[in-house]
Amino acid sequence: MSKVDVLLGLQWGDEGKGKAVDFLAPKYDVVARFQGGPNAGHTLEFDGKKHVLHQIPSGIFHEQIKNVIGNGVVIDPIVFQKEIEELGPYNLDLKSSLLLSNKAQLILPTHKLLDKALEISKGNEKIGSTLRGIGPTYQDKVGRHGLRIGDIIEPDFDTRYTKLKEQHLSILDRLGFNEDHSEAEKEFFESLDLMRSFQVLSTEYFINDSISTGKKVLAEGAQGTLLDIDFGSYPFVTSSNTTTAGACAGLGIAPKQIDQVFGIFKAYCTRVGSGPFPTELFGEEGESLRKLGNEFGATTGRPRRCGWLDIPALNYSCMLNGVTQLFMMKADVLSGIDTVKMCNAYIKDGEQTEEFPFIYTDSYEPVNESLEGWTLDSYDNFESLPSKLKQFVETIEGKVKTPVSLISLGPDRKETVLKKI
């Protein structure tokens, strides 16, 4: 019997999980997404080409791997069809390698209208939704009247679809929001025909059978820990559990099956949309880091807010997830900066704290430590990296009490260094 390894983000998403999964994938037999939906954008780059996956697991380019969209995911059939079409030139045997949970919730066209209408109604208190229908779909799931992938093969699906759509239209009418969705509805039903041609099954059985027969499984998370519905910077969060616990619920595996937990973080911090961000850099300094890191959302294209690495937040995420190994991404972006900073604590009402707060306000002031920067040249392994970069890594390890075992120095698979632990 084998165990399940989990790979997830430790910040506000966009940490580089797609590249990390793609790099690790050859070691695994199964890669399974356990939460989120088309609001995710996992970017992979190899052979000089860039690929962005939204719902399909990041092991899809490795033909020997089974890729699972788990029950914790919410899936937009229209986006699914577009992703399948974009993968067409690679001649992948997708019907064999991609499995869909019959319990994953469907995003309807009216879910996206609800998302848009509700965000507009918040005015200046917008949470920064991607408007992909994620929140309303999870609301219907919890409200126990959502539709699941398994429903699309039932004879009464059209009747159940119409009933849920009418509920949504009633809410939209009360909100005074009227937008035509007939074209989207047509695309929706066309995409369901494609979805029916894939393997739709109780993937919890498949994953547990894989574990019991010694196959290696990697659970792939979306978004980041600080966007978790329970433990993130609420209400500026996503609608699912983005932590290790979410992997158990989102795939149907027992906690005892979890082995390694790979926590992904950037050498600095970014955030898309609204919400607290204590180490955020403003003006020219923030804009410079954004340009250096090409920090624009893979799904939305929105510019990301940028700031220094937040150690209290990183410690919080490691604690919640039981992280066993850290993967540091985008260390190359900080190359050439004379002084690099990291936040070690916050000042609140004149007192210092290292505890991630219940609610951030403007009165939280970061306590930053300055470190000498580095210039990245050629490298072969961890030992050949600039001494100041190695010092930066070792400083993080000392503060977080968790080893950094992988360092990403560029977007390509090959631009990666492993560190012995």
C-alpha positions, -999 to 999 in steps of 0.1 A, spaced: 0 0 0 13 35 -9 5 69 5 -8 101 -10 14 132 -13 -2 166 -14 10 197 -32 -6 230 -24 -1 268 -21 9 285 11 1 321 2 -28 338 -17 -25 316 -48 -4 320 -79 26 304 -62 36 283 -92 18 250 -84 14 241 -120 52 241 -127 58 222 -94 33 195 -103 46 191 -138 81 188 -125 71 161 -99 46 143 -121 69 116 -136 73 102 -100 35 95 -98 9 72 -113 -21 95 -105 -24 133 -102 -57 144 -88 -72 179 -84 -92 182 -51 -109 216 -51 -114 249 -69 -125 253 -105 -118 275 -135 -107 303 -112 -74 285 -110 -47 290 -136 -18 266 -134 10 276 -158 34 251 -172 63 259 -195 85 235 -214 100 231 -249 97 269 -252 59 268 -250 36 281 -222 5 262 -212 -23 273 -188 -46 247 -172 -77 257 -153 -95 226 -144 -75 197 -158 -47 184 -135 -12 194 -143 0 159 -149 -19 157 -182 12 161 -204 26 129 -190 8 101 -209 16 74 -183 -3 93 -156 -40 91 -148 -54 125 -141 -84 129 -119 -109 158 -114 -121 150 -79 -154 155 -62 -143 187 -45 -139 205 -78 -165 227 -94 -163 223 -132 -175 245 -160 -182 223 -190 -177 252 -215 -142 258 -201 -136 221 -200 -143 218 -237 -120 247 -245 -92 231 -225 -97 198 -243 -96 216 -277 -64 235 -267 -47 202 -258 -56 187 -292 -23 195 -310 -4 174 -285 -21 141 -295 -27 130 -259 -50 101 -252 -72 122 -230 -102 97 -230 -79 72 -213 -58 95 -191 -85 118 -177 -111 107 -152 -140 128 -139 -157 124 -106 -194 119 -109 -198 140 -77 -180 171 -89 -204 200 -91 -214 217 -124 -211 254 -130 -242 266 -150 -242 297 -172 -266 313 -146 -240 306 -118 -217 330 -136 -245 356 -139 -251 353 -102 -215 358 -95 -214 389 -115 -246 404 -101 -236 397 -65 -202 412 -69 -217 443 -85 -242 446 -56 -213 448 -31 -201 481 -45 -169 493 -28 -169 461 -7 -161 438 -36 -141 407 -27 -124 405 -60 -142 375 -74 -130 360 -107 -166 360 -119 -163 324 -130 -194 312 -110 -173 295 -83 -190 309 -52 -226 305 -64 -219 269 -74 -204 260 -40 -235 277 -24 -258 255 -44 -237 225 -33 -240 234 4 -277 242 -2 -282 207 -15 -297 216 -48 -267 217 -71 -261 195 -102 -232 171 -104 -213 156 -134 -230 123 -127 -264 139 -133 -257 146 -170 -263 109 -178 -296 108 -160 -328 109 -181 -343 138 -162 -312 160 -164 -329 187 -185 -358 190 -161 -335 194 -131 -313 219 -150 -344 240 -158 -355 239 -122 -322 252 -109 -319 278 -137 -353 292 -128 -342 296 -92 -312 315 -104 -332 337 -127 -356 345 -98 -327 357 -77 -312 377 -106 -346 394 -112 -347 405 -75 -312 419 -79 -323 438 -110 -298 421 -131 -308 411 -167 -282 397 -191 -288 374 -220 -273 339 -215 -289 320 -244 -256 317 -263 -238 305 -232 -266 280 -225 -262 266 -261 -225 262 -255 -232 246 -221 -253 218 -236 -229 212 -265 -200 209 -240 -220 183 -220 -219 160 -250 -181 161 -249 -181 155 -212 -203 124 -215 -176 109 -238 -151 108 -209 -148 84 -180 -173 96 -154 -171 75 -123 -169 74 -85 -132 85 -85 -129 79 -47 -129 42 -55 -103 46 -82 -80 66 -60 -83 43 -30 -78 13 -52 -47 30 -66 -34 34 -31 -41 -2 -21 -23 -15 -51 9 5 -45 4 33 -70 17 67 -61 -9 95 -59 -3 133 -59 -31 155 -48 -30 189 -65 -45 220 -48 -57 252 -64 -56 288 -50 -37 290 -17 -40 284 20 -45 321 28 -76 319 6 -91 290 25 -128 295 33 -122 288 70 -86 299 77 -79 325 50 -83 363 52 -121 361 53 -142 373 36 -116 379 9 -112 342 3 -123 314 -22 -153 291 -16 -135 259 -8 -110 244 16 -75 248 1 -56 230 28 -45 193 33 -78 186 50 -95 197 17 -75 171 -1 -91 144 20 -126 157 16 -121 166 -21 -109 132 -32 -124 108 -6 -93 97 11 -86 91 48 -62 114 67 -40 84 75 -32 81 38 -14 114 37 24 112 35 44 142 22 29 176 21 47 199 -4 41 236 4 46 260 -25 55 296 -19 71 325 -38 103 342 -26 80 372 -22 42 375 -19 14 384 -44 -23 388 -42 -50 393 -68 -81 413 -61 -92 428 -28 -83 418 7 -56 425 33 -19 423 24 4 435 52 37 434 32 23 450 1 46 474 -18 31 504 -34 42 529 -61 74 524 -81 87 496 -58 56 475 -61 53 481 -99 89 472 -104 84 438 -87 53 432 -107 71 438 -139 101 417 -129 79 388 -120 53 393 -148 27 392 -121 -6 391 -140 -33 365 -134 -31 334 -156 -69 332 -156 -80 368 -154 -50 388 -166 -55 411 -137 -23 427 -123 -12 411 -90 -4 432 -59 32 425 -48 51 426 -15 78 410 5 78 375 19 55 372 50 71 347 75 42 347 101 17 339 73 41 312 60 44 297 95 6 297 98 1 279 65 27 253 74 10 246 107 -24 242 91 -12 219 64 14 198 82 40 208 55 69 185 53 89 201 25 89 237 11 92 245 -26 104 281 -32 93 296 -65 105 326 -85 138 332 -67 151 344 -100 127 374 -99 146 389 -69 179 386 -87 196 419 -91 178 436 -62 203 451 -38 183 446 -6 156 419 -2 132 420 28 111 396 47 84 403 74 91 385 107 62 399 128 35 425 129 30 456 151 -6 460 163 -16 487 188 21 491 198 26 454 205 45 429 184 29 396 173 38 367 151 2 354 150 -18 355 118 -47 378 127 -84 371 126 -89 404 107 -63 426 92 -67 463 94 -44 492 84 -31 493 119 -10 461 113 25 472 105 50 446 92 83 442 110 108 437 82 143 422 81 167 433 54 190 408 37 216 414 11 204 406 -24 220 383 -51 226 381 -88 218 349 -104 242 336 -131 249 301 -142 242 272 -118 242 234 -118 229 226 -83 221 242 -50 258 245 -39 266 265 -71 239 291 -63 250 326 -51 259 326 -14 233 353 -6 205 333 -22 216 302 -2 216 324 29 181 336 21 169 300 18 186 290 51 171 320 69 136 309 58 143 273 69 154 286 103 123 307 108 98 282 95 115 251 108 108 233 76 133 223 49 133 240 14 139 211 -9 131 227 -43 140 261 -57 126 274 -90 148 298 -109 127 303 -140 94 292 -157 108 262 -176 110 226 -161 148 227 -165 152 259 -144 148 240 -111 173 231 -84 168 204 -58 183 207 -24 192 176 -3 173 174 30 
